[in-house]
Structure formats: C-alpha cells, structure tokens
Amino acid sequence: MNPVVMAAESFFEKLAAHDPFITRIMEEPKLFLIGDARDLGEPAEDRAAQEPLDEQAGT
C-alpha cells in the first residue's frame, strides 16, 4: 500500500483534468481494511493551516 497525500484543491484539479492516476483510483473498487465508505466522510480541511498539536494543547 502506497498512500498518496495531496491538497483537496490539487485533487479536484487533477480529477477535472482527467489525470490518469486519479481517474483510475476513482473508478476502481475500494478495498477497506477497517470500516466502509460511510466512514470516509467529507474531505478534511487543509491541515497545514492548522496549529501544531502541541500549541493546541497549550504546551
């Protein structure tokens, strides 16, 4: 398993441009190791814009 992480904006741009990799992963069936498609929810916010966890905890 090789995860590919990208910003949501980049993902949707590639999807609209019919990028071969993005098109393939969207068309192929998903194999869930834990949970199912309902557990995915909405795309997460851009995490780079969030405070680091140690600052959120007040340390």
PDB file with SEQRES, HELIX, SHEET and CRYST1 records, atoms N, CA, C and O in Angstrom:
SEQRES   1 A   59  MET ASN PRO VAL VAL MET ALA ALA GLU SER PHE PHE GLU          
SEQRES   2 A   59  LYS LEU ALA ALA HIS ASP PRO PHE ILE THR ARG ILE MET          
SEQRES   3 A   59  GLU GLU PRO LYS LEU PHE LEU ILE GLY ASP ALA ARG ASP          
SEQRES   4 A   59  LEU GLY GLU PRO ALA GLU ASP ARG ALA ALA GLN GLU PRO          
SEQRES   5 A   59  LEU ASP GLU GLN ALA GLY THR                                  
HELIX    1 AA1 ALA A    8  ALA A   16  1                                   9    
HELIX    2 AA2 PRO A   20  GLU A   27  1                                   8    
HELIX    3 AA3 ALA A   37  ASP A   39  5                                   3    
HELIX    4 AA4 ARG A   47  ALA A   49  5                                   3    
HELIX    5 AA5 LEU A   53  GLN A   56  1                                   4    
CRYST1    1.000    1.000    1.000  90.00  90.00  90.00 P 1           1          
ATOM      1  N   MET A   1       0.855  -1.161   0.000  1.00  0.00           N  
ATOM      2  CA  MET A   1       0.000   0.000   0.000  1.00  0.00           C  
ATOM      3  C   MET A   1       0.905   1.229   0.000  1.00  0.00           C  
ATOM      4  O   MET A   1       1.797   1.353   0.838  1.00  0.00           O  
ATOM      5  N   ASN A   2       0.670   2.119  -0.931  1.00  0.00           N  
ATOM      6  CA  ASN A   2       1.448   3.354  -1.039  1.00  0.00           C  
ATOM      7  C   ASN A   2       0.505   4.545  -1.016  1.00  0.00           C  
ATOM      8  O   ASN A   2      -0.072   4.893  -2.046  1.00  0.00           O  
ATOM      9  N   PRO A   3       0.337   5.178   0.146  1.00  0.00           N  
ATOM     10  CA  PRO A   3      -0.578   6.319   0.198  1.00  0.00           C  
ATOM     11  C   PRO A   3      -0.024   7.509  -0.576  1.00  0.00           C  
ATOM     12  O   PRO A   3       1.185   7.737  -0.613  1.00  0.00           O  
ATOM     13  N   VAL A   4      -0.916   8.250  -1.183  1.00  0.00           N  
ATOM     14  CA  VAL A   4      -0.570   9.493  -1.873  1.00  0.00           C  
ATOM     15  C   VAL A   4      -1.395  10.587  -1.214  1.00  0.00           C  
ATOM     16  O   VAL A   4      -2.624  10.522  -1.197  1.00  0.00           O  
ATOM     17  N   VAL A   5      -0.719  11.589  -0.675  1.00  0.00           N  
ATOM     18  CA  VAL A   5      -1.399  12.674   0.027  1.00  0.00           C  
ATOM     19  C   VAL A   5      -1.286  13.935  -0.816  1.00  0.00           C  
ATOM     20  O   VAL A   5      -0.203  14.282  -1.288  1.00  0.00           O  
ATOM     21  N   MET A   6      -2.413  14.617  -1.003  1.00  0.00           N  
ATOM     22  CA  MET A   6      -2.400  15.879  -1.752  1.00  0.00           C  
ATOM     23  C   MET A   6      -3.509  16.769  -1.218  1.00  0.00           C  
ATOM     24  O   MET A   6      -4.467  16.298  -0.605  1.00  0.00           O  
ATOM     25  N   ALA A   7      -3.362  18.053  -1.462  1.00  0.00           N  
ATOM     26  CA  ALA A   7      -4.384  19.017  -1.053  1.00  0.00           C  
ATOM     27  C   ALA A   7      -5.663  18.752  -1.838  1.00  0.00           C  
ATOM     28  O   ALA A   7      -5.614  18.304  -2.984  1.00  0.00           O  
ATOM     29  N   ALA A   8      -6.795  19.029  -1.223  1.00  0.00           N  
ATOM     30  CA  ALA A   8      -8.087  18.815  -1.881  1.00  0.00           C  
ATOM     31  C   ALA A   8      -8.165  19.589  -3.191  1.00  0.00           C  
ATOM     32  O   ALA A   8      -8.679  19.077  -4.185  1.00  0.00           O  
ATOM     33  N   GLU A   9      -7.659  20.817  -3.198  1.00  0.00           N  
ATOM     34  CA  GLU A   9      -7.694  21.636  -4.419  1.00  0.00           C  
ATOM     35  C   GLU A   9      -6.942  20.942  -5.556  1.00  0.00           C  
ATOM     36  O   GLU A   9      -7.418  20.904  -6.691  1.00  0.00           O  
ATOM     37  N   SER A  10      -5.778  20.401  -5.247  1.00  0.00           N  
ATOM     38  CA  SER A  10      -4.981  19.695  -6.251  1.00  0.00           C  
ATOM     39  C   SER A  10      -5.713  18.452  -6.748  1.00  0.00           C  
ATOM     40  O   SER A  10      -5.724  18.165  -7.945  1.00  0.00           O  
ATOM     41  N   PHE A  11      -6.323  17.717  -5.821  1.00  0.00           N  
ATOM     42  CA  PHE A  11      -7.063  16.515  -6.188  1.00  0.00           C  
ATOM     43  C   PHE A  11      -8.181  16.842  -7.174  1.00  0.00           C  
ATOM     44  O   PHE A  11      -8.321  16.182  -8.204  1.00  0.00           O  
ATOM     45  N   PHE A  12      -8.975  17.865  -6.855  1.00  0.00           N  
ATOM     46  CA  PHE A  12     -10.111  18.202  -7.710  1.00  0.00           C  
ATOM     47  C   PHE A  12      -9.659  18.772  -9.056  1.00  0.00           C  
ATOM     48  O   PHE A  12     -10.328  18.568 -10.069  1.00  0.00           O  
ATOM     49  N   GLU A  13      -8.530  19.485  -9.073  1.00  0.00           N  
ATOM     50  CA  GLU A  13      -7.987  19.961 -10.349  1.00  0.00           C  
ATOM     51  C   GLU A  13      -7.588  18.777 -11.227  1.00  0.00           C  
ATOM     52  O   GLU A  13      -7.887  18.748 -12.421  1.00  0.00           O  
ATOM     53  N   LYS A  14      -6.907  17.799 -10.620  1.00  0.00           N  
ATOM     54  CA  LYS A  14      -6.474  16.616 -11.371  1.00  0.00           C  
ATOM     55  C   LYS A  14      -7.679  15.798 -11.833  1.00  0.00           C  
ATOM     56  O   LYS A  14      -7.674  15.260 -12.940  1.00  0.00           O  
ATOM     57  N   LEU A  15      -8.700  15.703 -11.003  1.00  0.00           N  
ATOM     58  CA  LEU A  15      -9.909  14.979 -11.374  1.00  0.00           C  
ATOM     59  C   LEU A  15     -10.579  15.650 -12.575  1.00  0.00           C  
ATOM     60  O   LEU A  15     -10.985  14.974 -13.520  1.00  0.00           O  
ATOM     61  N   ALA A  16     -10.692  16.967 -12.537  1.00  0.00           N  
ATOM     62  CA  ALA A  16     -11.312  17.707 -13.644  1.00  0.00           C  
ATOM     63  C   ALA A  16     -10.493  17.598 -14.927  1.00  0.00           C  
ATOM     64  O   ALA A  16     -11.043  17.637 -16.027  1.00  0.00           O  
ATOM     65  N   ALA A  17      -9.166  17.460 -14.778  1.00  0.00           N  
ATOM     66  CA  ALA A  17      -8.282  17.357 -15.947  1.00  0.00           C  
ATOM     67  C   ALA A  17      -8.150  15.919 -16.438  1.00  0.00           C  
ATOM     68  O   ALA A  17      -7.391  15.643 -17.367  1.00  0.00           O  
ATOM     69  N   HIS A  18      -8.887  15.006 -15.815  1.00  0.00           N  
ATOM     70  CA  HIS A  18      -8.871  13.583 -16.178  1.00  0.00           C  
ATOM     71  C   HIS A  18      -7.476  12.974 -16.052  1.00  0.00           C  
ATOM     72  O   HIS A  18      -7.040  12.200 -16.905  1.00  0.00           O  
ATOM     73  N   ASP A  19      -6.782  13.341 -14.963  1.00  0.00           N  
ATOM     74  CA  ASP A  19      -5.471  12.764 -14.676  1.00  0.00           C  
ATOM     75  C   ASP A  19      -5.608  11.242 -14.627  1.00  0.00           C  
ATOM     76  O   ASP A  19      -6.500  10.737 -13.946  1.00  0.00           O  
ATOM     77  N   PRO A  20      -4.748  10.496 -15.331  1.00  0.00           N  
ATOM     78  CA  PRO A  20      -4.891   9.032 -15.394  1.00  0.00           C  
ATOM     79  C   PRO A  20      -4.871   8.346 -14.021  1.00  0.00           C  
ATOM     80  O   PRO A  20      -5.646   7.418 -13.788  1.00  0.00           O  
ATOM     81  N   PHE A  21      -4.001   8.789 -13.119  1.00  0.00           N  
ATOM     82  CA  PHE A  21      -3.925   8.173 -11.792  1.00  0.00           C  
ATOM     83  C   PHE A  21      -5.208   8.413 -11.005  1.00  0.00           C  
ATOM     84  O   PHE A  21      -5.789   7.474 -10.460  1.00  0.00           O  
ATOM     85  N   ILE A  22      -5.647   9.656 -10.946  1.00  0.00           N  
ATOM     86  CA  ILE A  22      -6.854   9.995 -10.189  1.00  0.00           C  
ATOM     87  C   ILE A  22      -8.073   9.307 -10.795  1.00  0.00           C  
ATOM     88  O   ILE A  22      -8.912   8.778 -10.066  1.00  0.00           O  
ATOM     89  N   THR A  23      -8.174   9.309 -12.108  1.00  0.00           N  
ATOM     90  CA  THR A  23      -9.294   8.647 -12.780  1.00  0.00           C  
ATOM     91  C   THR A  23      -9.329   7.169 -12.420  1.00  0.00           C  
ATOM     92  O   THR A  23     -10.392   6.620 -12.128  1.00  0.00           O  
ATOM     93  N   ARG A  24      -8.163   6.524 -12.442  1.00  0.00           N  
ATOM     94  CA  ARG A  24      -8.108   5.092 -12.142  1.00  0.00           C  
ATOM     95  C   ARG A  24      -8.533   4.805 -10.703  1.00  0.00           C  
ATOM     96  O   ARG A  24      -9.316   3.886 -10.464  1.00  0.00           O  
ATOM     97  N   ILE A  25      -8.024   5.585  -9.737  1.00  0.00           N  
ATOM     98  CA  ILE A  25      -8.388   5.285  -8.350  1.00  0.00           C  
ATOM     99  C   ILE A  25      -9.856   5.585  -8.071  1.00  0.00           C  
ATOM    100  O   ILE A  25     -10.457   4.960  -7.197  1.00  0.00           O  
ATOM    101  N   MET A  26     -10.440   6.531  -8.800  1.00  0.00           N  
ATOM    102  CA  MET A  26     -11.856   6.825  -8.595  1.00  0.00           C  
ATOM    103  C   MET A  26     -12.751   5.761  -9.220  1.00  0.00           C  
ATOM    104  O   MET A  26     -13.861   5.530  -8.739  1.00  0.00           O  
ATOM    105  N   GLU A  27     -12.285   5.110 -10.285  1.00  0.00           N  
ATOM    106  CA  GLU A  27     -13.104   4.111 -10.974  1.00  0.00           C  
ATOM    107  C   GLU A  27     -12.977   2.717 -10.375  1.00  0.00           C  
ATOM    108  O   GLU A  27     -13.918   1.926 -10.448  1.00  0.00           O  
ATOM    109  N   GLU A  28     -11.822   2.405  -9.783  1.00  0.00           N  
ATOM    110  CA  GLU A  28     -11.606   1.053  -9.264  1.00  0.00           C  
ATOM    111  C   GLU A  28     -12.353   0.855  -7.948  1.00  0.00           C  
ATOM    112  O   GLU A  28     -12.575   1.814  -7.209  1.00  0.00           O  
ATOM    113  N   PRO A  29     -12.743  -0.391  -7.653  1.00  0.00           N  
ATOM    114  CA  PRO A  29     -13.399  -0.661  -6.377  1.00  0.00           C  
ATOM    115  C   PRO A  29     -12.433  -0.418  -5.219  1.00  0.00           C  
ATOM    116  O   PRO A  29     -11.226  -0.620  -5.351  1.00  0.00           O  
ATOM    117  N   LYS A  30     -12.968   0.009  -4.107  1.00  0.00           N  
ATOM    118  CA  LYS A  30     -12.162   0.283  -2.918  1.00  0.00           C  
ATOM    119  C   LYS A  30     -12.162  -0.945  -2.015  1.00  0.00           C  
ATOM    120  O   LYS A  30     -13.192  -1.595  -1.838  1.00  0.00           O  
ATOM    121  N   LEU A  31     -11.017  -1.252  -1.455  1.00  0.00           N  
ATOM    122  CA  LEU A  31     -10.883  -2.359  -0.512  1.00  0.00           C  
ATOM    123  C   LEU A  31     -10.616  -1.765   0.862  1.00  0.00           C  
ATOM    124  O   LEU A  31      -9.523  -1.261   1.119  1.00  0.00           O  
ATOM    125  N   PHE A  32     -11.595  -1.820   1.734  1.00  0.00           N  
ATOM    126  CA  PHE A  32     -11.472  -1.230   3.058  1.00  0.00           C  
ATOM    127  C   PHE A  32     -10.959  -2.267   4.040  1.00  0.00           C  
ATOM    128  O   PHE A  32     -11.535  -3.347   4.165  1.00  0.00           O  
ATOM    129  N   LEU A  33      -9.871  -1.940   4.739  1.00  0.00           N  
ATOM    130  CA  LEU A  33      -9.334  -2.829   5.761  1.00  0.00           C  
ATOM    131  C   LEU A  33     -10.119  -2.683   7.052  1.00  0.00           C  
ATOM    132  O   LEU A  33     -10.333  -3.657   7.773  1.00  0.00           O  
ATOM    133  N   ILE A  34     -10.546  -1.462   7.339  1.00  0.00           N  
ATOM    134  CA  ILE A  34     -11.338  -1.174   8.536  1.00  0.00           C  
ATOM    135  C   ILE A  34     -12.471  -0.249   8.112  1.00  0.00           C  
ATOM    136  O   ILE A  34     -12.228   0.737   7.416  1.00  0.00           O  
ATOM    137  N   GLY A  35     -13.681  -0.539   8.511  1.00  0.00           N  
ATOM    138  CA  GLY A  35     -14.811   0.318   8.186  1.00  0.00           C  
ATOM    139  C   GLY A  35     -15.271   0.167   6.749  1.00  0.00           C  
ATOM    140  O   GLY A  35     -14.988  -0.833   6.089  1.00  0.00           O  
ATOM    141  N   ASP A  36     -15.990   1.188   6.274  1.00  0.00           N  
ATOM    142  CA  ASP A  36     -16.506   1.176   4.904  1.00  0.00           C  
ATOM    143  C   ASP A  36     -16.566   2.606   4.377  1.00  0.00           C  
ATOM    144  O   ASP A  36     -16.087   3.531   5.032  1.00  0.00           O  
ATOM    145  N   ALA A  37     -17.145   2.787   3.209  1.00  0.00           N  
ATOM    146  CA  ALA A  37     -17.175   4.102   2.561  1.00  0.00           C  
ATOM    147  C   ALA A  37     -17.865   5.159   3.424  1.00  0.00           C  
ATOM    148  O   ALA A  37     -17.525   6.339   3.340  1.00  0.00           O  
ATOM    149  N   ARG A  38     -18.815   4.755   4.239  1.00  0.00           N  
ATOM    150  CA  ARG A  38     -19.506   5.727   5.097  1.00  0.00           C  
ATOM    151  C   ARG A  38     -18.567   6.351   6.119  1.00  0.00           C  
ATOM    152  O   ARG A  38     -18.820   7.458   6.594  1.00  0.00           O  
ATOM    153  N   ASP A  39     -17.486   5.658   6.466  1.00  0.00           N  
ATOM    154  CA  ASP A  39     -16.543   6.171   7.453  1.00  0.00           C  
ATOM    155  C   ASP A  39     -15.608   7.238   6.891  1.00  0.00           C  
ATOM    156  O   ASP A  39     -14.908   7.903   7.654  1.00  0.00           O  
ATOM    157  N   LEU A  40     -15.584   7.410   5.576  1.00  0.00           N  
ATOM    158  CA  LEU A  40     -14.692   8.394   4.977  1.00  0.00           C  
ATOM    159  C   LEU A  40     -15.153   9.818   5.238  1.00  0.00           C  
ATOM    160  O   LEU A  40     -14.325  10.694   5.485  1.00  0.00           O  
ATOM    161  N   GLY A  41     -16.430  10.065   5.191  1.00  0.00           N  
ATOM    162  CA  GLY A  41     -16.953  11.402   5.440  1.00  0.00           C  
ATOM    163  C   GLY A  41     -16.530  12.396   4.381  1.00  0.00           C  
ATOM    164  O   GLY A  41     -16.246  12.025   3.242  1.00  0.00           O  
ATOM    165  N   GLU A  42     -16.490  13.651   4.759  1.00  0.00           N  
ATOM    166  CA  GLU A  42     -16.119  14.741   3.859  1.00  0.00           C  
ATOM    167  C   GLU A  42     -14.602  14.906   3.854  1.00  0.00           C  
ATOM    168  O   GLU A  42     -13.931  14.505   4.804  1.00  0.00           O  
ATOM    169  N   PRO A  43     -14.054  15.500   2.779  1.00  0.00           N  
ATOM    170  CA  PRO A  43     -12.608  15.771   2.767  1.00  0.00           C  
ATOM    171  C   PRO A  43     -12.219  16.661   3.939  1.00  0.00           C  
ATOM    172  O   PRO A  43     -12.956  17.578   4.303  1.00  0.00           O  
ATOM    173  N   ALA A  44     -11.070  16.389   4.522  1.00  0.00           N  
ATOM    174  CA  ALA A  44     -10.583  17.169   5.662  1.00  0.00           C  
ATOM    175  C   ALA A  44     -10.122  18.545   5.199  1.00  0.00           C  
ATOM    176  O   ALA A  44      -9.831  18.758   4.023  1.00  0.00           O  
ATOM    177  N   GLU A  45     -10.062  19.481   6.159  1.00  0.00           N  
ATOM    178  CA  GLU A  45      -9.536  20.803   5.849  1.00  0.00           C  
ATOM    179  C   GLU A  45      -8.039  20.689   5.612  1.00  0.00           C  
ATOM    180  O   GLU A  45      -7.424  19.678   5.952  1.00  0.00           O  
ATOM    181  N   ASP A  46      -7.462  21.719   5.033  1.00  0.00           N  
ATOM    182  CA  ASP A  46      -6.023  21.754   4.817  1.00  0.00           C  
ATOM    183  C   ASP A  46      -5.337  21.785   6.176  1.00  0.00           C  
ATOM    184  O   ASP A  46      -5.424  22.785   6.889  1.00  0.00           O  
ATOM    185  N   ARG A  47      -4.667  20.719   6.537  1.00  0.00           N  
ATOM    186  CA  ARG A  47      -4.056  20.604   7.856  1.00  0.00           C  
ATOM    187  C   ARG A  47      -2.833  21.496   8.015  1.00  0.00           C  
ATOM    188  O   ARG A  47      -2.445  21.796   9.144  1.00  0.00           O  
ATOM    189  N   ALA A  48      -2.217  21.925   6.928  1.00  0.00           N  
ATOM    190  CA  ALA A  48      -1.051  22.796   7.025  1.00  0.00           C  
ATOM    191  C   ALA A  48      -1.433  24.142   7.631  1.00  0.00           C  
ATOM    192  O   ALA A  48      -0.584  24.819   8.212  1.00  0.00           O  
ATOM    193  N   ALA A  49      -2.684  24.533   7.506  1.00  0.00           N  
ATOM    194  CA  ALA A  49      -3.136  25.819   8.021  1.00  0.00           C  
ATOM    195  C   ALA A  49      -3.490  25.755   9.500  1.00  0.00           C  
ATOM    196  O   ALA A  49      -3.715  26.796  10.117  1.00  0.00           O  
ATOM    197  N   GLN A  50      -3.546  24.577  10.078  1.00  0.00           N  
ATOM    198  CA  GLN A  50      -3.922  24.427  11.473  1.00  0.00           C  
ATOM    199  C   GLN A  50      -2.708  24.577  12.378  1.00  0.00           C  
ATOM    200  O   GLN A  50      -1.568  24.399  11.949  1.00  0.00           O  
ATOM    201  N   GLU A  51      -2.975  24.911  13.658  1.00  0.00           N  
ATOM    202  CA  GLU A  51      -1.902  24.993  14.639  1.00  0.00           C  
ATOM    203  C   GLU A  51      -1.327  23.605  14.894  1.00  0.00           C  
ATOM    204  O   GLU A  51      -2.049  22.612  14.810  1.00  0.00           O  
ATOM    205  N   PRO A  52      -0.022  23.527  15.206  1.00  0.00           N  
ATOM    206  CA  PRO A  52       0.539  22.231  15.607  1.00  0.00           C  
ATOM    207  C   PRO A  52      -0.164  21.722  16.860  1.00  0.00           C  
ATOM    208  O   PRO A  52      -0.637  22.517  17.672  1.00  0.00           O  
ATOM    209  N   LEU A  53      -0.235  20.408  17.021  1.00  0.00           N  
ATOM    210  CA  LEU A  53      -0.952  19.814  18.151  1.00  0.00           C  
ATOM    211  C   LEU A  53      -0.416  20.282  19.491  1.00  0.00           C  
ATOM    212  O   LEU A  53      -1.202  20.487  20.416  1.00  0.00           O  
ATOM    213  N   ASP A  54       0.904  20.461  19.633  1.00  0.00           N  
ATOM    214  CA  ASP A  54       1.449  20.879  20.922  1.00  0.00           C  
ATOM    215  C   ASP A  54       0.983  22.284  21.302  1.00  0.00           C  
ATOM    216  O   ASP A  54       0.830  22.573  22.489  1.00  0.00           O  
ATOM    217  N   GLU A  55       0.752  23.170  20.317  1.00  0.00           N  
ATOM    218  CA  GLU A  55       0.237  24.500  20.610  1.00  0.00           C  
ATOM    219  C   GLU A  55      -1.245  24.452  20.950  1.00  0.00           C  
ATOM    220  O   GLU A  55      -1.713  25.255  21.757  1.00  0.00           O  
ATOM    221  N   GLN A  56      -1.992  23.531  20.354  1.00  0.00           N  
ATOM    222  CA  GLN A  56      -3.413  23.391  20.655  1.00  0.00           C  
ATOM    223  C   GLN A  56      -3.605  22.914  22.084  1.00  0.00           C  
ATOM    224  O   GLN A  56      -4.568  23.299  22.747  1.00  0.00           O  
ATOM    225  N   ALA A  57      -2.689  22.074  22.563  1.00  0.00           N  
ATOM    226  CA  ALA A  57      -2.797  21.516  23.904  1.00  0.00           C  
ATOM    227  C   ALA A  57      -2.283  22.485  24.959  1.00  0.00           C  
ATOM    228  O   ALA A  57      -2.423  22.225  26.155  1.00  0.00           O  
ATOM    229  N   GLY A  58      -1.683  23.613  24.530  1.00  0.00           N  
ATOM    230  CA  GLY A  58      -1.187  24.593  25.478  1.00  0.00           C  
ATOM    231  C   GLY A  58       0.167  24.248  26.057  1.00  0.00           C  
ATOM    232  O   GLY A  58       0.511  24.723  27.139  1.00  0.00           O  
ATOM    233  N   THR A  59       0.950  23.424  25.357  1.00  0.00           N  
ATOM    234  CA  THR A  59       2.276  23.058  25.873  1.00  0.00           C  
ATOM    235  C   THR A  59       3.355  23.859  25.214  1.00  0.00           C  
ATOM    236  O   THR A  59       4.533  23.682  25.526  1.00  0.00           O  
TER     237      THR A  59                                                      
END                                                                             
